[in-house]
Every structure is written in C-alpha cells, then in structure tokens.
Amino acid sequence: MKDFQQIRYVEEDHVARIILDRPNYRNAQSRKLLEEMDEAFDLAVDNRKIRMIVLSGEGHSFSAGHDLGTPENIADQESRPYEEGMRGLYKRSAAQNVTNTLRWRNVPKPTMAIVQGYCIFGGWMIASAMDLIFAADDAMFLGTNFQYFSPPWDIHPRKVKEIFFESRFIDGKEAHELGLVNRVYPPEILEKEAMAYAHRVAENDEFQLRLIKLAVNRAQDNQGFTEHINDAHLLHLLSSQAEKDPDFALQKPDMRRRPMVQRAIENYELHKKNNLPKEE
C-alpha cells in the first residue's frame, strides 16, 4: 500500500477510507493533499474488492478549506509554480476545484463523507462531491460568497440565497433539515454509525451499486448539473477578482475588516438567537 504525506489510505474489508491527515491545520487543502486524494480514489476504484469509499478528516475538523499559507504549501508553490496571470489562475482554480471534484463525484463506486467540526469553503466542496454526507449534529458548514459546487442542487435555491446572502454557518442539524446532509449523529458516535452503514452498503453487488449511482448522476446531468458547475466556477473566478476592489463589501463598512469566517460565526450566532423559541 502506498504511503502518503498528507492523507492516509486504509482498506477495511470491502471499504476504502481516505483520511485527510493535517489535523494541526484543520485539514486545510494544499495542492499536495488534493493530488494525494486523487491518487487514493484511483487506488480504491482499481481494487475490485472495494465497493464503498469513505472520505473523512483526522482530528476535530473535516476540513477548514483551502490552504492559504502553511509552510509546506508555500514551499510546494515555489517549487512548482503555476503560470502567472489570468491563465495561471484559471488553470490552478480549475484543477484544484472543479476537474477533481467532478471526477470524484463520478467514480464508479458509492462514496461518503464523514463530517465533524468545521467544513468550510473547499471542505464543503469536497464533501458535497461525495454521494452521501453523514455529519455530527454540531458540525459547522460554511460556503463562500459563491459556493460553486453543490448549491442549489443539494439545497433549495431560495434557502441557498438566504444563507449565502447573509454569509453564515449552518450546523449539522440545519444541514440535515435542508437536505445537504443525509444523517446526523452526536459526535461521539458519528464515525461508528457512518462506518456501520458503509459496511452494509459494501455487502451489496458492485455492479448494481455502480448502476444505481450512474442512473442518479445522469438524471442530474440531464438537468444541467455539470454545465452549471463549470459556469458557476467562471462566476467564482470573477467574484474572486472583484474582492480585490477596494470598494468590495458584502457587509457594512465597519464589518469589512473582519475575516469572512469571523463574520460568518457572528451571523450564525445572531441567526440562532433570533430563531430561539419565544417565551410565553
């Protein structure tokens, strides 16, 4: 079995586990980590014994999003720089955000994400590329100002607008109510319950599982799923460039200086406070 640097790959009977293994960085997604994920998915697909693939994160969080500056990622960028300018930006963004996630969505075996703790931006993206999401009830999901993978396919369009306009977290319970998450459990039993389900699925016929997945994915594709993802990615690139504008603000000026994640935490706390049952 191949040794990886930023993930772990484990085979348990007919189930393959891909475990993001950068807990000190809340499993931030470096270029190297995403490439190793790709290799691990290929290993699982090529092994005829594997009938289910489970993606999870080591430590307290599934993934806090893209790696924005760890020493390892900076060194990797310096040794393997992308082309500068818009061409390089598009190549890097497409490779790390779209091409791989669409490929993982379409692997010919059932996939599941086990989500605990933070699932932010790129974390949401790779989780939603899986067929199923089992989450802790207190997991915290946050989409960026233009989350270009799963909404509005996993959540009703009006709810997507409501949440993203406000830029706030949704916890595991709300994610379940909205349809993003299949099942929620208390954190202490999440992995046990999720893996029990994975092993039950892996008892089924590989060919039948493949055809079930293909039928559902093709139904979405006939409605325009893949075209939407590619179009939305282009809008994301435009949005990311607009953020460099000094007049850019999704919030009032005094909020602009606060990091987006901190704003989302504050908005989530306010949302919860405003939605508490009123006392008689």
Kinemage of the C-alpha trace (Angstrom):
@kinemage 1
@onewidth
@group {chain A} dominant
@subgroup {mainchain}
@vectorlist {calphas} color= white
{ca met a 1} P 0.000 0.000 0.000
{ca lys a 2} L 1.333 3.450 -0.935
{ca asp a 3} L 2.472 5.821 1.789
{ca phe a 4} L 1.095 9.346 1.526
{ca gln a 5} L 2.297 12.535 3.200
{ca gln a 6} L -0.933 14.472 3.865
{ca ile a 7} L -3.620 11.777 3.787
{ca arg a 8} L -3.979 8.188 4.931
{ca tyr a 9} L -5.427 5.400 2.813
{ca val a 10} L -6.829 2.349 4.579
{ca glu a 11} L -8.757 -0.658 3.288
{ca glu a 12} L -11.190 -2.353 5.681
{ca asp a 13} L -12.708 -5.448 4.074
{ca his a 14} L -14.685 -4.002 1.131
{ca val a 15} L -14.467 -0.367 2.297
{ca ala a 16} L -11.676 2.079 1.422
{ca arg a 17} L -11.019 5.013 3.727
{ca ile a 18} L -9.386 8.253 2.558
{ca ile a 19} L -8.484 10.271 5.656
{ca leu a 20} L -7.284 13.868 5.407
{ca asp a 21} L -4.317 13.925 7.764
{ca arg a 22} L -3.317 17.501 8.530
{ca pro a 23} L -5.097 17.941 11.883
{ca asn a 24} L -2.738 20.724 13.000
{ca tyr a 25} L -4.069 22.785 10.076
{ca arg a 26} L -7.677 21.565 10.404
{ca asn a 27} L -7.024 19.515 7.260
{ca ala a 28} L -6.541 22.550 5.052
{ca gln a 29} L -6.422 21.536 1.398
{ca ser a 30} L -2.992 22.064 -0.070
{ca arg a 31} L -2.245 21.238 -3.676
{ca lys a 32} L -0.349 18.166 -2.447
{ca leu a 33} L -3.293 16.950 -0.345
{ca leu a 34} L -5.707 17.235 -3.279
{ca glu a 35} L -3.304 15.357 -5.544
{ca glu a 36} L -2.925 12.595 -2.963
{ca met a 37} L -6.717 12.368 -2.643
{ca asp a 38} L -6.865 11.851 -6.404
{ca glu a 39} L -4.348 9.013 -6.206
{ca ala a 40} L -6.238 7.405 -3.325
{ca phe a 41} L -9.542 7.468 -5.206
{ca asp a 42} L -7.783 5.762 -8.125
{ca leu a 43} L -6.469 3.048 -5.783
{ca ala a 44} L -9.955 2.424 -4.427
{ca val a 45} L -11.514 2.324 -7.895
{ca asp a 46} L -8.869 -0.036 -9.267
{ca asn a 47} L -9.294 -2.534 -6.420
{ca arg a 48} L -12.156 -4.864 -7.362
{ca lys a 49} L -12.623 -5.822 -3.705
{ca ile a 50} L -13.550 -2.253 -2.732
{ca arg a 51} L -17.265 -1.448 -3.008
{ca met a 52} L -17.524 1.710 -0.860
{ca ile a 53} L -15.226 4.730 -0.391
{ca val a 54} L -15.342 6.867 2.757
{ca leu a 55} L -13.744 10.326 2.983
{ca ser a 56} L -13.071 11.784 6.434
{ca gly a 57} L -10.741 14.133 8.308
{ca glu a 58} L -8.384 13.426 11.183
{ca gly a 59} L -8.839 15.483 14.330
{ca his a 60} L -11.528 17.926 15.343
{ca ser a 61} L -12.478 19.182 11.863
{ca phe a 62} L -13.259 17.650 8.498
{ca ser a 63} L -11.609 20.486 6.562
{ca ala a 64} L -11.330 24.220 7.149
{ca gly a 65} L -10.973 24.865 3.420
{ca his a 66} L -8.083 25.644 1.141
{ca asp a 67} L -4.525 26.022 2.409
{ca leu a 68} L -3.820 29.747 2.325
{ca gly a 69} L -0.241 29.745 3.549
{ca thr a 70} L 1.188 26.829 5.527
{ca pro a 71} L 4.977 26.423 5.164
{ca glu a 72} L 4.556 23.140 3.277
{ca asn a 73} L 2.178 24.638 0.736
{ca ile a 74} L 4.312 27.754 0.226
{ca ala a 75} L 7.357 25.574 -0.416
{ca asp a 76} L 5.383 23.455 -2.871
{ca gln a 77} L 4.147 26.543 -4.726
{ca glu a 78} L 7.709 27.822 -5.000
{ca ser a 79} L 8.996 24.509 -6.353
{ca arg a 80} L 6.027 24.003 -8.718
{ca pro a 81} L 4.748 27.458 -9.639
{ca tyr a 82} L 1.702 27.916 -11.823
{ca glu a 83} L 1.766 30.240 -14.792
{ca glu a 84} L 1.191 33.835 -13.733
{ca gly a 85} L -1.768 35.943 -14.795
{ca met a 86} L -5.340 35.000 -15.577
{ca arg a 87} L -4.317 31.862 -17.481
{ca gly a 88} L -2.452 30.539 -14.478
{ca leu a 89} L -5.267 31.500 -12.127
{ca tyr a 90} L -7.809 29.632 -14.231
{ca lys a 91} L -5.587 26.573 -14.619
{ca arg a 92} L -4.918 26.387 -10.882
{ca ser a 93} L -8.521 27.010 -9.868
{ca ala a 94} L -9.985 24.535 -12.351
{ca ala a 95} L -7.507 21.813 -11.405
{ca gln a 96} L -7.987 22.196 -7.653
{ca asn a 97} L -11.693 22.998 -7.503
{ca val a 98} L -13.611 21.628 -10.476
{ca thr a 99} L -11.891 18.943 -12.532
{ca asn a 100} L -11.015 16.836 -9.493
{ca thr a 101} L -14.344 17.221 -7.665
{ca leu a 102} L -16.316 16.288 -10.783
{ca arg a 103} L -14.048 13.290 -11.236
{ca trp a 104} L -14.614 12.183 -7.618
{ca arg a 105} L -18.368 12.697 -7.992
{ca asn a 106} L -18.323 10.260 -10.891
{ca val a 107} L -16.111 7.480 -9.516
{ca pro a 108} L -17.980 4.230 -10.246
{ca lys a 109} L -18.416 3.281 -6.595
{ca pro a 110} L -20.526 4.747 -3.774
{ca thr a 111} L -18.793 7.448 -1.739
{ca met a 112} L -19.482 9.027 1.635
{ca ala a 113} L -18.086 11.969 3.591
{ca ile a 114} L -17.985 11.854 7.391
{ca val a 115} L -18.048 15.456 8.582
{ca gln a 116} L -17.207 16.714 12.040
{ca gly a 117} L -16.172 20.158 13.224
{ca tyr a 118} L -15.515 22.753 10.551
{ca cys a 119} L -16.452 22.102 6.916
{ca ile a 120} L -15.591 25.435 5.303
{ca phe a 121} L -15.428 26.602 1.671
{ca gly a 122} L -13.293 23.893 -0.003
{ca gly a 123} L -14.317 21.491 2.750
{ca trp a 124} L -17.960 21.891 1.721
{ca met a 125} L -16.895 21.429 -1.894
{ca ile a 126} L -15.182 18.061 -1.486
{ca ala a 127} L -17.812 16.784 0.969
{ca ser a 128} L -20.600 17.600 -1.477
{ca ala a 129} L -18.742 15.752 -4.252
{ca met a 130} L -19.463 12.551 -2.335
{ca asp a 131} L -22.716 10.623 -2.822
{ca leu a 132} L -23.606 10.801 0.871
{ca ile a 133} L -22.764 13.025 3.837
{ca phe a 134} L -23.060 11.809 7.424
{ca ala a 135} L -22.329 14.618 9.879
{ca ala a 136} L -22.043 15.412 13.546
{ca asp a 137} L -25.044 17.377 14.760
{ca asp a 138} L -22.712 20.215 15.764
{ca ala a 139} L -20.622 20.199 12.565
{ca met a 140} L -20.262 23.675 11.066
{ca phe a 141} L -20.733 24.143 7.303
{ca leu a 142} L -19.781 27.408 5.616
{ca gly a 143} L -19.985 28.188 1.908
{ca thr a 144} L -18.035 31.052 0.422
{ca asn a 145} L -19.779 34.056 -1.117
{ca phe a 146} L -20.074 31.993 -4.296
{ca gln a 147} L -20.032 28.298 -3.467
{ca tyr a 148} L -19.824 26.722 -6.887
{ca phe a 149} L -20.197 23.024 -6.278
{ca ser a 150} L -23.324 21.747 -4.573
{ca pro a 151} L -25.893 24.558 -4.137
{ca pro a 152} L -28.536 24.852 -5.480
{ca trp a 153} L -28.541 21.116 -6.243
{ca asp a 154} L -28.407 19.967 -2.624
{ca ile a 155} L -30.409 22.801 -1.066
{ca his a 156} L -33.485 24.641 -2.333
{ca pro a 157} L -32.437 27.735 -4.328
{ca arg a 158} L -34.299 30.152 -2.027
{ca lys a 159} L -32.531 28.733 1.031
{ca val a 160} L -29.173 28.920 -0.746
{ca lys a 161} L -29.745 32.620 -1.396
{ca glu a 162} L -30.913 33.256 2.155
{ca ile a 163} L -27.852 31.624 3.725
{ca phe a 164} L -25.221 32.877 1.292
{ca phe a 165} L -26.541 36.439 1.186
{ca glu a 166} L -26.084 36.504 4.950
{ca ser a 167} L -22.758 34.603 4.888
{ca arg a 168} L -23.309 32.373 7.903
{ca phe a 169} L -22.625 28.867 9.135
{ca ile a 170} L -25.208 26.117 9.197
{ca asp a 171} L -24.751 23.346 11.752
{ca gly a 172} L -25.231 19.655 11.114
{ca lys a 173} L -28.855 19.701 12.234
{ca glu a 174} L -29.791 22.555 9.904
{ca ala a 175} L -27.772 20.976 7.070
{ca his a 176} L -29.834 17.815 7.564
{ca glu a 177} L -33.108 19.742 7.532
{ca leu a 178} L -32.033 21.483 4.314
{ca gly a 179} L -31.114 18.229 2.569
{ca leu a 180} L -27.345 18.762 2.333
{ca val a 181} L -26.666 16.005 4.882
{ca asn a 182} L -28.141 12.505 4.851
{ca arg a 183} L -27.888 11.690 8.547
{ca val a 184} L -26.684 13.405 11.732
{ca tyr a 185} L -25.367 11.866 14.925
{ca pro a 186} L -23.773 13.083 18.150
{ca pro a 187} L -20.015 13.486 17.542
{ca glu a 188} L -19.086 10.608 19.822
{ca ile a 189} L -20.955 8.011 17.738
{ca leu a 190} L -20.721 9.595 14.273
{ca glu a 191} L -17.846 7.511 12.930
{ca lys a 192} L -19.193 4.254 14.377
{ca glu a 193} L -22.620 4.758 12.801
{ca ala a 194} L -21.225 6.002 9.485
{ca met a 195} L -18.815 3.087 9.126
{ca ala a 196} L -21.528 0.582 10.043
{ca tyr a 197} L -23.619 1.993 7.194
{ca ala a 198} L -20.618 1.899 4.821
{ca his a 199} L -20.013 -1.767 5.542
{ca arg a 200} L -23.693 -2.560 4.987
{ca val a 201} L -23.543 -0.891 1.569
{ca ala a 202} L -20.338 -2.785 0.772
{ca glu a 203} L -22.185 -6.081 1.186
{ca asn a 204} L -24.162 -5.343 -1.984
{ca asp a 205} L -23.264 -6.229 -5.542
{ca glu a 206} L -20.616 -3.909 -7.018
{ca phe a 207} L -22.256 -3.756 -10.438
{ca gln a 208} L -25.693 -2.903 -9.050
{ca leu a 209} L -24.240 -0.139 -6.865
{ca arg a 210} L -22.478 1.288 -9.904
{ca leu a 211} L -25.655 1.316 -11.987
{ca ile a 212} L -27.703 2.953 -9.204
{ca lys a 213} L -25.155 5.738 -8.893
{ca leu a 214} L -24.882 6.174 -12.663
{ca ala a 215} L -28.662 6.470 -13.038
{ca val a 216} L -28.940 9.194 -10.401
{ca asn a 217} L -25.903 11.146 -11.606
{ca arg a 218} L -27.105 11.026 -15.202
{ca ala a 219} L -30.507 12.304 -14.135
{ca gln a 220} L -28.769 15.351 -12.612
{ca asp a 221} L -26.529 15.753 -15.655
{ca asn a 222} L -29.561 15.724 -17.950
{ca gln a 223} L -30.839 18.663 -15.896
{ca gly a 224} L -27.566 20.530 -16.435
{ca phe a 225} L -25.512 19.722 -13.330
{ca thr a 226} L -22.062 19.555 -14.931
{ca glu a 227} L -22.681 22.570 -17.153
{ca his a 228} L -23.821 24.535 -14.111
{ca ile a 229} L -20.689 23.612 -12.142
{ca asn a 230} L -18.407 24.817 -14.922
{ca asp a 231} L -20.413 28.021 -15.413
{ca ala a 232} L -20.527 28.695 -11.685
{ca his a 233} L -16.769 28.236 -11.462
{ca leu a 234} L -16.263 31.027 -14.005
{ca leu a 235} L -18.520 33.288 -11.939
{ca his a 236} L -16.487 32.349 -8.874
{ca leu a 237} L -13.305 33.486 -10.620
{ca leu a 238} L -14.980 36.789 -11.471
{ca ser a 239} L -16.137 37.115 -7.866
{ca ser a 240} L -12.645 36.410 -6.522
{ca gln a 241} L -11.214 39.150 -8.701
{ca ala a 242} L -13.921 41.575 -7.590
{ca glu a 243} L -12.885 41.038 -3.962
{ca lys a 244} L -9.647 42.861 -4.744
{ca asp a 245} L -11.640 46.011 -5.488
{ca pro a 246} L -11.226 48.466 -2.589
{ca asp a 247} L -14.956 49.172 -2.697
{ca phe a 248} L -15.836 45.479 -2.298
{ca ala a 249} L -18.057 44.692 0.675
{ca leu a 250} L -20.743 42.141 1.402
{ca gln a 251} L -21.384 43.855 4.706
{ca lys a 252} L -21.456 47.411 6.013
{ca pro a 253} L -18.011 49.089 6.047
{ca asp a 254} L -17.248 48.515 9.715
{ca met a 255} L -17.649 44.751 9.118
{ca arg a 256} L -15.418 44.693 6.049
{ca arg a 257} L -12.196 44.421 8.022
{ca arg a 258} L -13.302 41.291 9.849
{ca pro a 259} L -12.294 37.950 8.315
{ca met a 260} L -15.128 36.272 6.440
{ca val a 261} L -15.159 33.269 8.767
{ca gln a 262} L -15.419 35.503 11.836
{ca arg a 263} L -18.302 37.384 10.234
{ca ala a 264} L -19.996 34.082 9.483
{ca ile a 265} L -19.647 32.978 13.110
{ca glu a 266} L -21.206 36.236 14.305
{ca asn a 267} L -24.013 35.967 11.749
{ca tyr a 268} L -24.683 32.369 12.777
{ca glu a 269} L -24.879 33.292 16.475
{ca leu a 270} L -27.259 36.137 15.634
{ca his a 271} L -29.359 33.801 13.477
{ca lys a 272} L -29.630 31.298 16.324
{ca lys a 273} L -30.521 33.996 18.804
{ca asn a 274} L -33.237 35.402 16.539
{ca asn a 275} L -34.721 31.946 15.986
{ca leu a 276} L -34.951 30.837 19.599
{ca pro a 277} L -38.496 29.929 20.735
{ca lys a 278} L -40.152 32.977 22.262
{ca glu a 279} L -41.069 32.809 25.911
{ca glu a 280} L -44.781 32.823 26.712
